[in-house]
């Protein structure tokens, strides 16, 4: 008898070529499917809520799959974890309906981009934060956030290899929060274009440095031209932290990047 399952997973993306299976390179999908297949005792293919890029991390990625064999939920957590390398972990398993699909049933995705200010890159957390020399100005960053909230055309922040049929996305909220030497760009949308968050983070960095004004950022949005935008921010600062399923709160948990410590992001920001 078959069963339908969803797993909540986290991974350090440093040594992965991205989530999606690729002909060459070490992907999260291939690593995860190999471990799940060992427990299921047959080949398994997963569907993911989001396809993170090479070097991008996740604290709350969701995958779904069908298993031909029944196992207790503990087998899909502890059993799969026993077959996984140290940079991928399952932290929750849930029985779901056969119609459930991790990607198509998700109503929102939430990402956090973590900038850090340091004269020298720390040895610890060197791959978990986008470390920069000099001073960041979160007040300048916050001033342009209204221009990315709502349903908008994000062509200026869309990577050339993006396969989406349309560049419009509905951004629920965007905010900037500080935590000591860390500055966090927190954004939620129905979905994201390829490298959209990292491209927005790259623009926010230029805004912080003063080389891109608020008026310039708005003009960049309106231009709908990626060639005019600042460089893409490094992958190591980005985290997929939450995926929304209204009917399945167990799969919708917000989990912060550990580098942030006990910071309260529980309250949902109000849409401007």
N, C-alpha and C positions, 0 to 999 in steps of 0.2 A: 504494500500500500504506500502510495506516494504522500509526501508532506511538503507544504510550502512554508518557507522560513525567511525571516529577515534578520540580519546581523548588524549591530552597531560596532564599528571598528575605528581604531586610531592607528596612525602610522607616522613615522618620521620619514619624510620624503627625500632626505638628503641623498641616499644611495639608490633611489629609484628613478627610472626614466619617465615616470608618470603613473597614473592609475591604470590606464587602458593598456591592454595587451598589445605588444608590438613585435614585429618580426625579429628585431634585435634589441637587446637591453633588458634590464631587470625591471619588470612592472609589478605594481601592487596586485593587479588582477591575476596575473599568472601565479604569483606567490600564494595568494589567498585561495585560488581555485585548486591548486595542488594540495593544500592542507585540508580543505573541505572534502575534496574527492577521496582523500585517504580515510577520513572518518565515515563518509557515506558509502565507501567501498564501490564507487562507480564514478565516472567522469561527471563533473558539475561545472556549469557555466553560470556566472553571476551577472546581475544587472546592478549598476551603481547609480546613486542619486546624482553624483557629479564626477566628471572626469578631470581630476586635478593634473596639473602639468608636472614635469620633471622638477624635483626639488621642493615641491609644495607639500605641506603637512596637512594632516586631518586629525581632529580630536573627536569628530562625530560624523563620520561618513556612514552611509547606510547602503547595504547591498541586499538583494533578494535572490532566491534561487529555489528550484524544485529538487527534492531528494526522493529517490525511489525507495529508500529505506527509512524506517522510523527510528529515531534516536531520542533519548531524553534531552531536554534543553542544555543540560550540563555538558553533554557530549559536543554540542555546537559551540560551547565556550571553552571549557577546560580542555576538551579533547582536541579541538582545532588549534588552540593556543600551543598545545604540546607539539604540534607539527609545524608551527610558524617560527620564523627567525625573530630575533629580539626587537626588530624595528616595526613589527606589525602585531597588533593585539585585538582580539574580539572582547568587547566588554559587556555585550548584551546579546541575547538571542530571543526571538519571539516567533511563535506560530502565527501565521497570517493566512488570509484566504488565497486560493489559487489565482485569483484575479489581481492580487497586489503586485505592483511593479515599483521598485525603488525610485526609478527616474520619473515615470509618468504620473505617479500618484503624489509626488511631492508638490506642495503649493509654494514653498519658498526655500531658498538657500541663504545661509548667513556666513559671511567670511570676516575674518579679522586680519588686518595687516599690521605687523608690529615693527615699528622703527625703534632704534636705540641710539643714544648719544654717548660716545666714548672716544677718548683720545687714542686708545688702542683697543682693538677687538678682543673681548674677553676669551680666554681659553674655553671656559664653560659657556654653553649657549651660543657659541660662535655660528652655528648653523640653524639656530632657531629664531634669530632676530636679524633684521637688516640694519647693521651697525653703521653709523655715520660719524665722521668727525665734525665738530662744530655744534652750534645750538639750533635746535628745531624750534619752530614758532607755531604751536598748535592753534593759537588764536587766528593766525592767517589762514591755516588750513580750514578751520571751522567756518570762515567767512564765505567759502565757495560751495559749501555742501548743499545749500538749497538749490543750486543749479544742476544737481544730479538726482534730485528726488522727484518722483513721479514717473509717468510714462514718457520716455524720451528715446531719441535716436542716439545710440552710442557708437556711431561709425568711427568717430575720432579715437575711440579707445578699444577698437576691435582689431585683433591680430589678423594678418593677411591670410592665414590658413583657416580662418573660421568657416565652418560649414553651415552655420545657421542661415535659414532662408531670409530672415529679416533682422535688422539691427536694433529694433525697438525692445526695450525692457522696462518693466515696472519696478522701480526702486522704492521700497517701503520706507526706509530711513537710512540715513548716513550720519555718523557722528565721529568726533575725535575725542579721545579720553587720554589723560596722562597718568602714568604710574611711575613715579621717580624719574629715572633716566629714559623710560620707555614712553612712546607715543603710539596709541592704538587707533587705527582707522577701522571702524566697525560699520559694515554695510550689509543690508538685507534686500533681496530682490526675488521676483518670481523665478528668475533664471539669469545666467550670466553668459556673455559672449566670451569667446576664447581670449584669455589673458586680460579680460576687462578690468578686473580688480587691480591687478598689478600695473596696468596702464594708468588707471586712475590714481593709484598710489604714486606712480612716477610723476604725474602732474602735480599732486599735492606736495611732493617734495620740492618741486620748482616754485610752487606758491610759497612754501615755507622759507625758501632761500631768498625770495623777493624777485626772482627772475621771471615769474609769471604772475601778473596781477589778477584780481578778481574779474575785471573787465576782459582781460586776455583769456581767462579760463572760460568765460561765457562765450566769447567769440570762437574759441576752440570747439566747444560743444556744438555751436551753430554751424561751424565749417563742415562738419561731417567728413573730415579728412585725416586719416591716421598719420599721413606724412608730415603734418604740421605739429603733431603732439610730441611731448618730451619722451625720453627713453623709458622703456619698461623697467619697473622696479624689480630687484632680485627676488627669485622664487623663495628663498629661505625665510622671508618675513611673513609669508602668507599661510593662513590656516582656514580650512573648512571646519566651522565650529558648531553648526546646527543645520538640520534639514527639517522642514515642517510637514507633518501629516496630521491634519485636524482630528481625525478619528483614532489616531494611534499616538497618544502622548508619550508612551514608552520609547518610541523611536525618535521623538522630537526634542530630546534633551539638549540644552545648551551646555557645552563643556569647553571651558576656557583653556587656552594654551598654558601649560604649567609655568612658563616664565613670568606670567602675570601675577602669580600668587593669588591670595584671596580677595580679588577685586570684584565688586558687586555689579554685574551686568544683568541681573535678574529682571529688572524693570524694562519693559519694551519702550524704546524712545517714541515720542509722539511725532507723527508725520507733520512737518511744517505746513 
